[in-house]
C-alpha cells in the first residue's frame, strides 16, 4: 500500500506476462529487498526519497530463465557457469551432480553443494538417482539411504536426480525403490530418464512417481510421455540438440505447452560461449515458429511449476522473488540487464 517505500522501481516496462500470455505496456514494478511488491500502471505510492527509479523505455521485461536439468560438474565449477549463464538471462540452475558423487560420494555432494552457495545465481541440487548404473560393472560411489534423507533436509536440495537406469524401477531394485519411496514420503521431486522405455515399461516407470524426462529425441516420444502425465524437458545442449526435431511437430499438432520446458543437460564452455544457454533455446524455438511469449513461459514459469516453486519464482507478480530480465527484441532475446532478487 506504499507504507514501506520501494528500493527499486522499474517504469515504462513492456511486461511479458507468463500468466496471461500478453505483453502489458507501460507497466511499473516495485521491488523491496529481494521481492516484488507491486506490478501495475502506477507505482508512485511506493516511491520514496531513497527509491532508485529506472526508466526501462518500453523495453521488454520478463522473469529470469531456468535450466531445469544440468550436469554442471561435467565441465566446470558452479561459479564459472554462473558467470556465463547470467549473461544469458539464466537466473536459476537445477543441478544433478552425478560425476562428483560418482567419484567422491556423499562428501563430494556436500562440497559441491557448498560451491553453489553465495553466488549471484540460484543453484538447486538433486541427489543423483540410480548410481551406480550396474553394481556388477561399476565402482562409482553413491549415497546411502540415510545420507539421502540427510541431504534433502537442505533447503536447496529438492529431491532425487534422474533415475537413469529405468530397469531398476521396472525390476523393482530394492535400493532404488526405497529411495523413491523416501522421496515421495518427503514430498520431493524425482527426475526421470526414460531413453528406450515404452508402453508397459514406461507406464510402470511413471507409476512409481517419476514425472519428468529430458530424453525424448522426437515428437512421438514427447507425446507418449505427455499422455502419461509426464513433464518434458526438451534438450538443447552439448550432449544433444533436439529442438528442431520436436518444436515443429508440437506446433503443427497444437498440443498443450504447459508441461514443456527447455534444458541443456550440460553445456561445455565452447558451446555456451558460441550459442548461449536457455536464451539460445528461446531464439531457436522462435525461429521454428514458437510464439516468443510461449518460449519465455517454457523457459521460466513451467520450470518452477514442475519443481513446485511457483509461489516464489517463475513470473513477475507481487510477492515473487525479483528475478527479472530486460531485453530489446522479443524475437531475438538477449538480456541487457539481469536482476537476481
C-alpha positions as CSV (number, residue, x, y, z in Angstrom):
1,X,0.0,0.0,0.0
2,X,3.0,2.2,0.0
3,X,3.6,2.3,3.8
4,X,7.1,0.9,3.1
5,X,8.9,2.5,0.2
6,X,10.5,0.5,-2.6
7,X,14.2,0.1,-3.0
8,X,13.8,0.0,-6.8
9,X,11.1,0.9,-9.3
10,X,11.2,-0.1,-13.0
11,X,8.9,2.1,-15.0
12,X,7.8,2.1,-18.7
13,X,8.1,-1.7,-18.9
14,X,6.6,-3.9,-21.6
15,X,5.8,-6.7,-19.3
16,X,5.9,-10.2,-20.6
17,X,3.1,-11.9,-18.6
18,X,3.6,-15.6,-18.4
19,X,0.3,-15.8,-16.5
20,X,-1.9,-14.2,-19.1
21,X,0.1,-14.7,-22.4
22,X,0.1,-11.0,-23.1
23,X,2.5,-8.1,-23.3
24,X,1.4,-5.4,-20.9
25,X,2.7,-1.9,-21.9
26,X,3.7,0.9,-19.6
27,X,3.9,-1.3,-16.5
28,X,5.6,-0.3,-13.4
29,X,7.3,-2.8,-11.0
30,X,8.3,-2.0,-7.4
31,X,10.9,-4.1,-5.5
32,X,11.5,-4.1,-1.8
33,X,14.5,-6.2,-0.7
34,X,14.6,-9.3,-2.9
35,X,10.8,-9.4,-3.6
36,X,8.4,-7.7,-5.9
37,X,5.9,-5.5,-4.1
38,X,3.8,-4.0,-6.8
39,X,3.0,-4.6,-10.5
40,X,0.7,-2.2,-12.3
41,X,0.3,1.1,-14.1
42,X,1.3,3.5,-11.3
43,X,3.9,2.7,-8.6
44,X,4.2,6.3,-7.4
45,X,2.8,5.4,-4.0
46,X,5.9,3.1,-3.5
47,X,8.5,5.7,-4.4
48,X,10.3,7.4,-1.5
49,X,13.4,9.7,-1.3
50,X,15.7,6.7,-1.3
51,X,14.0,4.7,-4.1
52,X,16.0,4.1,-7.2
53,X,13.9,4.5,-10.4
54,X,15.0,3.0,-13.7
55,X,13.2,4.1,-16.9
56,X,13.1,0.9,-19.0
57,X,11.9,2.9,-22.0
58,X,9.4,0.4,-23.1
59,X,11.8,-2.5,-23.4
60,X,10.6,-6.0,-22.6
61,X,10.7,-7.3,-19.1
62,X,10.4,-11.0,-18.3
63,X,11.1,-13.4,-15.4
64,X,14.5,-14.9,-15.3
65,X,15.1,-18.2,-17.1
66,X,15.8,-21.5,-15.6
67,X,17.7,-24.6,-16.7
68,X,15.7,-27.4,-15.1
69,X,18.3,-30.1,-15.7
70,X,22.0,-29.5,-16.0
71,X,25.2,-31.5,-15.0
72,X,27.4,-28.6,-14.1
73,X,30.1,-30.9,-12.8
74,X,30.7,-32.5,-16.1
75,X,32.6,-29.4,-17.4
76,X,33.1,-26.5,-14.9
77,X,32.7,-25.2,-11.4
78,X,29.4,-23.7,-10.5
79,X,31.0,-20.2,-10.2
80,X,32.3,-20.4,-13.7
81,X,29.0,-21.5,-15.2
82,X,27.2,-18.8,-13.3
83,X,29.3,-16.1,-15.0
84,X,28.2,-17.2,-18.4
85,X,24.6,-18.3,-17.6
86,X,23.7,-15.0,-16.0
87,X,24.7,-13.1,-19.2
88,X,22.2,-15.4,-21.0
89,X,19.4,-14.5,-18.6
90,X,19.5,-17.8,-16.7
91,X,19.0,-17.0,-13.0
92,X,18.3,-20.5,-11.7
93,X,20.1,-23.8,-12.3
94,X,18.8,-27.2,-11.3
95,X,22.0,-29.3,-10.9
96,X,22.3,-33.1,-10.9
97,X,25.9,-33.7,-9.8
98,X,26.3,-37.3,-11.0
99,X,30.0,-37.0,-11.8
100,X,31.2,-35.6,-8.5
101,X,29.1,-38.1,-6.5
102,X,30.4,-41.0,-8.6
103,X,33.9,-40.1,-7.7
104,X,33.6,-38.7,-4.2
105,X,30.3,-39.9,-2.7
106,X,28.5,-38.0,0.0
107,X,31.5,-35.9,0.9
108,X,31.7,-34.8,-2.7
109,X,28.0,-34.0,-2.8
110,X,28.4,-31.8,0.3
111,X,31.3,-30.0,-1.1
112,X,29.6,-29.4,-4.4
113,X,26.6,-28.1,-2.5
114,X,28.8,-25.5,-0.8
115,X,30.3,-24.5,-4.2
116,X,26.8,-23.5,-5.3
117,X,26.2,-21.3,-2.3
118,X,26.7,-17.5,-2.1
119,X,26.8,-17.0,-5.8
120,X,24.8,-14.3,-7.8
121,X,22.6,-17.1,-9.3
122,X,20.2,-19.6,-7.7
123,X,21.5,-23.2,-7.8
124,X,19.3,-26.0,-6.6
125,X,20.5,-29.6,-6.3
126,X,19.1,-33.1,-6.5
127,X,20.6,-36.3,-5.1
128,X,21.9,-38.3,-8.1
129,X,19.5,-41.2,-8.7
130,X,20.4,-44.7,-9.7
131,X,24.1,-44.7,-9.0
132,X,25.8,-47.0,-9.9
133,X,24.0,-48.0,-13.1
134,X,25.1,-51.6,-12.6
135,X,26.9,-52.7,-9.5
136,X,28.5,-55.6,-11.4
137,X,30.4,-53.3,-13.8
138,X,30.8,-50.1,-11.9
139,X,32.7,-48.9,-8.8
140,X,31.1,-45.5,-8.8
141,X,30.1,-44.2,-5.4
142,X,26.6,-43.2,-4.3
143,X,24.7,-42.0,-1.3
144,X,23.2,-44.4,1.3
145,X,19.5,-44.1,2.2
146,X,20.5,-42.4,5.4
147,X,22.7,-39.9,3.5
148,X,19.9,-39.2,1.1
149,X,17.5,-38.5,3.9
150,X,20.0,-36.1,5.4
151,X,20.7,-34.4,2.1
152,X,17.1,-33.5,1.4
153,X,16.9,-31.6,4.6
154,X,19.0,-28.8,3.0
155,X,16.7,-26.1,1.6
156,X,18.4,-26.2,-1.8
157,X,18.2,-30.0,-2.3
158,X,14.9,-30.7,-4.0
159,X,14.8,-34.4,-4.4
160,X,16.2,-37.3,-6.5
161,X,18.0,-36.7,-9.8
162,X,17.4,-38.6,-13.0
163,X,16.8,-42.3,-12.2
164,X,18.6,-43.2,-15.4
165,X,18.6,-47.0,-15.1
166,X,14.8,-47.4,-15.6
167,X,15.2,-51.2,-15.4
168,X,15.9,-50.7,-11.7
169,X,12.4,-49.4,-11.4
170,X,10.6,-51.9,-13.7
171,X,12.5,-54.8,-11.9
172,X,11.9,-53.2,-8.5
173,X,15.6,-53.0,-7.4
174,X,15.3,-52.7,-3.5
175,X,17.7,-49.8,-3.0
176,X,16.1,-47.8,-5.9
177,X,12.6,-48.4,-4.7
178,X,13.4,-47.4,-1.1
179,X,15.0,-44.2,-2.4
180,X,11.9,-43.4,-4.5
181,X,9.6,-44.2,-1.6
182,X,11.6,-42.0,0.8
183,X,11.5,-39.1,-1.7
184,X,7.7,-39.4,-2.2
185,X,7.2,-39.5,1.6
186,X,9.1,-36.2,1.9
187,X,7.2,-34.6,-1.0
188,X,10.3,-34.4,-3.1
189,X,10.7,-34.2,-6.9
190,X,12.0,-37.2,-8.7
191,X,13.5,-36.6,-12.1
192,X,13.4,-39.2,-14.8
193,X,15.4,-40.7,-17.7
194,X,13.3,-42.9,-20.0
195,X,15.5,-43.4,-23.0
196,X,14.4,-46.7,-24.6
197,X,11.3,-47.2,-22.4
198,X,7.9,-47.5,-24.0
199,X,4.4,-48.8,-23.4
200,X,4.2,-51.2,-20.4
201,X,7.7,-50.4,-19.1
202,X,7.1,-46.7,-19.4
203,X,3.8,-47.0,-17.6
204,X,5.5,-48.9,-14.8
205,X,8.2,-46.3,-14.5
206,X,5.7,-43.4,-14.4
207,X,3.5,-45.1,-11.9
208,X,6.5,-45.2,-9.4
209,X,6.1,-41.4,-9.0
210,X,8.8,-40.2,-11.6
211,X,7.1,-37.5,-13.6
212,X,9.7,-35.9,-15.9
213,X,12.1,-36.8,-18.7
214,X,14.7,-35.0,-20.7
215,X,15.5,-37.9,-23.0
216,X,12.8,-37.7,-25.8
217,X,14.6,-37.0,-29.1
218,X,11.5,-36.7,-31.3
219,X,7.8,-35.6,-31.2
220,X,6.4,-39.2,-30.9
221,X,8.5,-39.8,-27.7
222,X,7.4,-36.5,-26.3
223,X,3.7,-37.2,-27.0
224,X,3.9,-40.7,-25.5
225,X,5.2,-39.3,-22.2
226,X,2.9,-36.3,-22.1
227,X,-0.1,-38.7,-22.5
228,X,1.1,-40.4,-19.3
229,X,1.2,-37.1,-17.4
230,X,4.9,-36.5,-17.5
231,X,6.7,-33.2,-17.8
232,X,9.2,-32.9,-20.7
233,X,12.5,-31.0,-20.7
234,X,13.4,-30.5,-24.4
235,X,17.2,-30.9,-24.5
236,X,19.4,-28.4,-26.4
237,X,23.0,-28.6,-25.1
238,X,26.4,-30.1,-25.6
239,X,25.2,-33.7,-25.3
240,X,22.4,-33.5,-27.8
241,X,20.3,-30.9,-29.7
242,X,16.7,-32.0,-30.0
243,X,14.7,-28.7,-30.5
244,X,14.5,-28.9,-34.3
245,X,13.0,-32.4,-34.2
246,X,10.4,-31.6,-31.6
247,X,9.2,-28.0,-31.8
248,X,7.7,-28.0,-35.3
249,X,5.5,-31.1,-34.6
250,X,4.5,-29.6,-31.2
251,X,3.2,-26.6,-33.1
252,X,1.6,-28.4,-36.0
253,X,-0.3,-30.7,-33.6
254,X,-1.3,-27.9,-31.3
255,X,-0.7,-29.7,-28.1
256,X,-0.6,-28.0,-24.7
257,X,2.7,-26.4,-23.8
258,X,2.3,-26.2,-20.1
259,X,4.3,-29.3,-19.4
260,X,7.2,-28.5,-21.7
261,X,10.5,-26.9,-20.7
262,X,13.9,-26.4,-22.2
263,X,17.0,-27.9,-20.6
264,X,20.7,-28.1,-21.5
265,X,21.6,-31.4,-19.8
266,X,25.1,-29.9,-19.7
267,X,27.0,-27.2,-21.6
268,X,30.7,-27.1,-22.2
269,X,32.5,-23.7,-22.2
270,X,32.8,-23.5,-26.0
271,X,29.1,-24.1,-26.6
272,X,27.8,-21.6,-24.1
273,X,30.2,-19.0,-25.5
274,X,29.2,-19.7,-29.1
275,X,25.4,-20.3,-28.7
276,X,24.3,-19.2,-25.3
277,X,22.2,-21.1,-22.8
278,X,18.4,-21.2,-22.3
279,X,18.2,-17.9,-24.3
280,X,19.5,-19.9,-27.3
281,X,16.6,-22.3,-26.8
282,X,14.2,-19.4,-26.9
283,X,15.7,-17.9,-30.0
284,X,15.9,-21.2,-31.9
285,X,12.3,-22.1,-31.0
286,X,11.1,-18.8,-32.2
287,X,12.8,-19.4,-35.5
288,X,11.0,-22.7,-35.7
289,X,7.6,-21.0,-35.2
290,X,7.0,-20.9,-31.5
291,X,5.5,-17.6,-30.2
292,X,8.1,-15.7,-28.2
293,X,5.9,-15.4,-25.1
294,X,5.3,-19.2,-25.2
295,X,9.0,-19.8,-25.4
296,X,9.7,-17.5,-22.5
297,X,7.0,-19.2,-20.4
298,X,8.6,-22.6,-21.1
299,X,11.9,-21.2,-20.0
300,X,10.5,-19.7,-16.8
301,X,7.1,-20.4,-15.3
302,X,6.8,-24.0,-16.5
303,X,10.2,-25.0,-14.8
304,X,9.1,-23.6,-11.4
305,X,5.6,-25.1,-11.7
306,X,7.2,-28.5,-12.2
307,X,9.5,-28.1,-9.2
308,X,6.6,-26.8,-7.0
309,X,8.3,-23.4,-6.6
310,X,5.7,-21.3,-8.4
311,X,4.8,-19.4,-5.2
312,X,8.3,-17.7,-5.3
313,X,9.6,-17.9,-8.8
314,X,8.7,-18.2,-12.5
315,X,6.8,-14.9,-13.1
316,X,6.6,-11.2,-12.3
317,X,3.9,-10.7,-9.7
318,X,3.6,-9.3,-6.2
319,X,5.3,-11.5,-3.6
320,X,7.6,-13.2,-6.1
321,X,11.4,-13.1,-5.9
322,X,12.6,-10.4,-8.1
323,X,14.5,-12.4,-10.8
324,X,13.9,-10.1,-13.7
325,X,15.3,-9.7,-17.2
326,X,15.3,-6.6,-19.6
327,X,15.8,-7.0,-23.3
328,X,15.2,-5.1,-26.5
329,X,13.9,-7.7,-29.0
330,X,11.1,-10.2,-28.3
331,X,12.1,-12.4,-31.2
332,X,15.8,-12.3,-30.6
333,X,16.0,-12.4,-26.8
334,X,19.4,-11.2,-25.5
335,X,19.2,-9.7,-22.0
336,X,20.7,-6.3,-21.5
337,X,20.0,-6.2,-17.7
338,X,19.7,-9.1,-15.3
339,X,18.3,-8.8,-11.7
340,X,18.5,-11.7,-9.3
341,X,16.5,-10.9,-6.2
